[in-house]
Amino acid sequence: MASTHPLADIRLDALHRYPVKGLSPERIESTPLVAGAYFPGDRLFAVENGPSGFDPAAPTHQPKIKFLMLMRNEALACLDTRYDPECAMLTIRHGGAVAARGDLATPEGRAAIESFLAGYLPDALRGPPRVLAAPEGFRFTDSPRGFVSLLNLASVAAVEDMTGAAVDPLRFRANLHLTGLAPWAELDLVGRTLTTQSGLSLRILKRTERCAATNVDPATGIRDLAIPHTLSRHLGHTDCGIYAEVLDGGTLRVGDTMTVAAIA
């Protein structure tokens, strides 16, 4: 029978959710996770860049290229956005001032956000931008199995050594930031299970292949690094981070420690 033991002193350093695909992260201190479900409040909305063919009545995973996203639209990083789930209000600030605000539960509110983005990114649009809401049981994740994303901060430090530049972990847009693992050790956890002291458990599904979105500084919107190219040149792949699914639910808190289930 498999047992659990600490292969490393893994600690949850930070939690983030991304309510709107391509827009600002929101740092949180704790969150409930439900078995088989997505990370709460994450990728609830996406902004369609021209007609995508997305059908909310029969939702299927769409390539991220169909939406506004940092890989192509780095100017999005210059926007400071906040989503209030209590009233479905999205507020967009640009240059320190409120540039747009809209209730994403209403056509009028979505139209206000769409109008701002149409004026903000006129040359990037293939058609009218349209705010899409994820139906129940669906999210606008990059990966069809992107339930929860995890990032090893030691691997980010290794990327800094490779590039010779500071690398903000927020470039990788992960839900969980972990410390205590050796650089790249997370890539060997595929198929393994992480468990907290409270019994919450995550099964690691796959590595996260990185795209050009990581080249964009999340604070300035400047495309100043070539992270996928750097990873490929040094490691022979572009993976940094992992995706997991929730096996056993519970509350996850910053500061929690995790153990790795031993191989049976």
Secondary structure, 3 states (H helix, E strand, C coil): CCCEEEEEEEEEEEEEECCECCCCCEEECEEEECCCCCCCCCCCEEEEECCCCCCCCCCCCCCHHHECCCCCCHHHHHEEEEEECCCCEEEEEECCEEEEEEECCCHHHHHHHHHHHHHHCHHHCCCCEEEEECCCCCCCCCCCCCCEEEEEHHHHHHHHHHHCCCCCHHHHCCCEEEECCCCCHHHHHCCCEEEECCCCEEEEEEEEECCHHHHECCCCCCECCCHHHHHHHHHCCCEEEEEEEEEECEEEECCCEEEEECCC
